[in-house]
Amino acid sequence: MSTGVSRRTILASAAGVAGSMIAAGARAATPPKESGLSSEGLLVGRPGFQPRTVMPLPHAELPGFLSRAQLAAHHDEYARDVHRLRDTEEALRAADVPATRYAELRRRQAGAANAMLLHELYFGGLAPAEVPAPRPIARHMSEHMGTFESWRDDFTRCAMTAKTWAVLVYDPYDDRWHDVVMDDDDVGVWVGANPLVVCDVAEHAFATDYPRREDYVAKLLDRIDWEEVARRYKAVDRM
């Protein structure tokens, strides 16, 4: 009786060992390091996501719109999002994260990253006084959204309907502006779009100063820094 081992048996055994090693490696692999400073786009010239830092408030108060206490409380909420993002990414770097935990962390990472960026764009897009829209913004608004009045009415509807954010975005894929309703930091995201005007409609954004959301939204629309909107659009418009 032959005691030899066939070539087919050896290859099958080797394939099985290799498959087991690959599967084990997939389970134990740590996510790739996400690093590098932004060199273009909305975060050009700023540390942005790398490293994850808390942005100071551009204005400690906005007289006639948001009080010092309201802005400070809101900024604390934003800082918690930054720390939540850091903690999540630290957890992702751990070895042997179970599959269910990994999925949860990746979802939390996206939500925290969105919350961080949207808050920074929100704070940075508010002005201490009314800022008239520069001519290029007025021209693009007319092209993409109609009159300022019609856009204001639609954006107000978005802000009154949304649970978390109302955003005017520019989508480079169709080269158009769009109003967006977001019911959470990772719900309602327009993939590939760049935020131009950001309105936080969660209660922590206004409840200290305004008992009614509609009064806050109306005042915010009078305090959009349209010069900043123009800078954002210029940074991302490639058409």
C-alpha positions as a printed NumPy array, in Angstrom:
array([[  0.   ,   0.   ,   0.   ],
       [  1.426,   3.402,  -0.949],
       [  2.19 ,   5.821,   1.875],
       [  2.969,   8.736,  -0.439],
       [  0.988,  11.957,  -0.516],
       [ -0.339,  13.096,  -3.877],
       [  0.57 ,  16.495,  -5.321],
       [ -3.129,  17.418,  -5.349],
       [ -3.383,  16.717,  -1.613],
       [ -0.328,  18.848,  -0.885],
       [ -1.667,  21.781,  -2.939],
       [ -5.085,  21.542,  -1.34 ],
       [ -3.516,  21.523,   2.114],
       [ -1.309,  24.497,   1.302],
       [ -4.267,  26.435,  -0.057],
       [ -6.21 ,  25.733,   3.102],
       [ -3.358,  26.981,   5.309],
       [ -2.947,  30.1  ,   3.176],
       [ -6.667,  30.8  ,   3.306],
       [ -6.641,  30.482,   7.084],
       [ -3.7  ,  32.867,   7.321],
       [ -5.417,  35.415,   5.073],
       [ -8.614,  35.22 ,   7.094],
       [ -6.677,  35.628,  10.339],
       [ -4.802,  38.569,   8.879],
       [ -8.038,  40.232,   7.807],
       [ -9.407,  39.913,  11.313],
       [ -6.266,  41.282,  12.944],
       [ -5.412,  43.984,  10.415],
       [ -5.415,  47.555,  11.661],
       [ -6.849,  50.336,   9.467],
       [ -4.408,  52.323,   7.342],
       [ -3.054,  55.505,   8.859],
       [ -5.056,  58.493,   7.647],
       [ -2.673,  61.405,   7.604],
       [ -1.587,  64.43 ,   5.64 ],
       [ -2.507,  68.079,   5.815],
       [ -5.088,  69.516,   3.45 ],
       [ -3.474,  71.396,   0.585],
       [ -6.602,  72.413,  -1.331],
       [-10.376,  72.629,  -1.074],
       [-12.371,  73.96 ,   1.854],
       [ -9.635,  73.245,   4.403],
       [ -6.661,  74.626,   2.498],
       [ -4.233,  76.429,   4.774],
       [ -5.842,  75.009,   7.908],
       [ -4.995,  71.978,  10.027],
       [ -8.513,  70.705,   9.428],
       [ -8.773,  66.992,  10.122],
       [ -5.01 ,  66.477,  10.398],
       [ -4.265,  66.7  ,  13.241],
       [ -7.699,  66.541,  14.866],
       [ -7.774,  69.857,  16.706],
       [-10.485,  72.041,  18.218],
       [-10.939,  75.208,  16.183],
       [-11.335,  78.367,  18.3  ],
       [-14.488,  80.407,  17.804],
       [-14.01 ,  83.048,  15.101],
       [-16.28 ,  85.376,  17.118],
       [-16.829,  85.096,  20.878],
       [-20.233,  86.716,  20.409],
       [-22.372,  88.046,  17.569],
       [-24.282,  91.047,  18.96 ],
       [-27.91 ,  91.091,  17.93 ],
       [-27.737,  87.45 ,  16.873],
       [-25.975,  85.015,  19.236],
       [-24.788,  85.724,  22.765],
       [-21.428,  84.843,  24.239],
       [-23.096,  82.183,  26.414],
       [-24.889,  80.59 ,  23.446],
       [-21.776,  80.439,  21.3  ],
       [-19.645,  79.075,  24.153],
       [-22.155,  76.306,  24.918],
       [-22.377,  75.416,  21.232],
       [-18.602,  75.394,  20.882],
       [-18.428,  72.936,  23.8  ],
       [-20.721,  70.599,  21.844],
       [-18.417,  70.879,  18.856],
       [-15.343,  70.167,  21.008],
       [-17.016,  66.985,  22.234],
       [-17.4  ,  65.897,  18.601],
       [-13.676,  66.45 ,  18.052],
       [-12.829,  64.305,  21.085],
       [-15.362,  61.693,  19.973],
       [-13.586,  61.504,  16.625],
       [-10.184,  61.161,  18.294],
       [-11.429,  58.426,  20.627],
       [-13.051,  56.561,  17.75 ],
       [ -9.922,  56.635,  15.63 ],
       [ -7.823,  55.526,  18.577],
       [-10.158,  52.555,  19.049],
       [ -9.85 ,  51.73 ,  15.333],
       [ -6.075,  51.495,  15.673],
       [ -6.39 ,  48.672,  18.192],
       [ -5.528,  45.174,  16.995],
       [ -8.161,  42.47 ,  16.637],
       [-11.258,  44.684,  16.666],
       [-14.262,  42.326,  16.301],
       [-16.233,  42.733,  13.067],
       [-19.377,  44.07 ,  14.752],
       [-17.368,  46.563,  16.805],
       [-15.379,  47.601,  13.718],
       [-18.543,  48.421,  11.772],
       [-19.884,  50.455,  14.69 ],
       [-16.623,  52.405,  14.962],
       [-16.515,  53.166,  11.251],
       [-20.076,  54.534,  11.373],
       [-19.231,  56.586,  14.452],
       [-16.108,  57.907,  12.736],
       [-18.103,  59.197,   9.767],
       [-20.705,  60.846,  11.99 ],
       [-18.096,  62.515,  14.19 ],
       [-16.036,  63.665,  11.2  ],
       [-19.124,  65.179,   9.569],
       [-20.144,  66.874,  12.821],
       [-16.665,  68.321,  13.257],
       [-16.456,  69.724,   9.731],
       [-20.03 ,  71.037,   9.626],
       [-19.565,  72.837,  12.947],
       [-16.356,  74.455,  11.714],
       [-18.062,  75.605,   8.522],
       [-21.069,  76.81 ,  10.548],
       [-19.009,  78.948,  12.955],
       [-16.765,  80.203,  10.173],
       [-19.69 ,  81.22 ,   7.993],
       [-21.325,  83.623,  10.468],
       [-20.696,  87.364,  10.335],
       [-20.896,  90.025,  13.104],
       [-22.993,  92.203,  10.779],
       [-24.86 ,  91.807,   7.51 ],
       [-22.534,  91.118,   4.578],
       [-23.835,  91.813,   1.073],
       [-23.305,  89.025,  -1.417],
       [-20.438,  89.819,  -3.816],
       [-21.316,  89.999,  -7.485],
       [-20.029,  86.501,  -8.42 ],
       [-22.146,  84.904,  -5.669],
       [-25.218,  86.834,  -6.779],
       [-24.637,  85.631, -10.343],
       [-24.229,  81.995,  -9.314],
       [-27.208,  82.176,  -6.991],
       [-29.322,  83.398,  -9.884],
       [-28.02 ,  80.621, -12.124],
       [-28.388,  77.747,  -9.665],
       [-31.157,  78.689,  -7.237],
       [-33.153,  81.592,  -8.678],
       [-33.54 ,  84.845,  -6.773],
       [-32.091,  85.309,  -3.294],
       [-35.655,  85.53 ,  -2.012],
       [-36.659,  82.191,  -3.518],
       [-33.494,  80.547,  -2.194],
       [-34.049,  82.052,   1.243],
       [-37.602,  80.679,   1.308],
       [-36.458,  77.193,   0.298],
       [-33.493,  77.159,   2.683],
       [-35.806,  78.241,   5.499],
       [-38.081,  75.295,   4.709],
       [-35.057,  72.998,   4.891],
       [-33.966,  74.487,   8.213],
       [-37.46 ,  74.143,   9.683],
       [-37.77 ,  70.545,   8.459],
       [-34.308,  69.215,   9.3  ],
       [-33.494,  67.632,  12.645],
       [-29.819,  68.554,  12.648],
       [-28.493,  70.511,   9.655],
       [-29.677,  72.524,   6.674],
       [-26.919,  73.017,   4.099],
       [-26.46 ,  74.757,   0.773],
       [-23.963,  72.602,  -1.104],
       [-22.112,  72.725,  -4.381],
       [-21.943,  69.397,  -6.218],
       [-18.989,  69.393,  -8.657],
       [-20.405,  66.321, -10.402],
       [-23.422,  68.145, -11.817],
       [-21.913,  71.628, -11.291],
       [-24.997,  72.809,  -9.389],
       [-25.956,  74.2  ,  -6.008],
       [-28.503,  72.293,  -3.916],
       [-30.298,  72.762,  -0.588],
       [-29.971,  69.712,   1.651],
       [-31.84 ,  68.458,   4.733],
       [-29.785,  66.388,   7.197],
       [-31.548,  64.616,  10.056],
       [-28.29 ,  63.516,  11.689],
       [-24.562,  63.994,  11.216],
       [-24.468,  61.032,   8.825],
       [-28.047,  61.07 ,   7.509],
       [-28.867,  63.06 ,   4.369],
       [-25.265,  63.545,   3.234],
       [-24.989,  64.592,  -0.431],
       [-22.042,  62.472,  -1.557],
       [-19.265,  64.489,  -3.17 ],
       [-20.855,  67.853,  -2.38 ],
       [-19.086,  70.796,  -0.736],
       [-20.936,  72.812,   1.954],
       [-21.222,  76.537,   1.23 ],
       [-23.827,  77.679,   3.795],
       [-24.319,  75.61 ,   6.959],
       [-27.148,  76.061,   9.46 ],
       [-27.106,  74.019,  12.675],
       [-30.734,  73.527,  13.701],
       [-30.147,  71.285,  16.729],
       [-31.426,  72.92 ,  19.919],
       [-27.924,  73.321,  21.333],
       [-27.267,  75.856,  18.555],
       [-29.941,  78.355,  19.569],
       [-32.032,  77.374,  22.642],
       [-30.156,  79.685,  25.042],
       [-31.073,  82.74 ,  22.955],
       [-34.188,  81.747,  21.012],
       [-37.315,  79.944,  22.218],
       [-38.439,  79.504,  18.602],
       [-36.339,  77.967,  15.856],
       [-37.898,  80.119,  13.145],
       [-36.619,  83.326,  14.807],
       [-33.089,  81.919,  14.982],
       [-33.146,  80.769,  11.341],
       [-34.426,  84.13 ,  10.127],
       [-31.666,  85.945,  11.994],
       [-29.   ,  83.515,  10.78 ],
       [-29.929,  84.186,   7.172],
       [-29.17 ,  87.854,   7.828],
       [-25.731,  86.984,   9.248],
       [-24.306,  84.755,   6.523],
       [-20.785,  85.823,   5.652],
       [-21.202,  85.849,   1.884],
       [-17.542,  86.759,   1.396],
       [-16.671,  83.484,   3.141],
       [-19.209,  81.634,   0.965],
       [-17.473,  83.103,  -2.092],
       [-14.09 ,  81.882,  -0.814],
       [-15.487,  78.392,  -0.252],
       [-17.035,  78.236,  -3.688],
       [-13.87 ,  79.476,  -5.379],
       [-11.888,  76.776,  -3.532],
       [-14.019,  73.917,  -4.827],
       [-15.468,  75.047,  -8.174],
       [-13.423,  73.344, -10.871],
       [-15.676,  74.073, -13.829]])
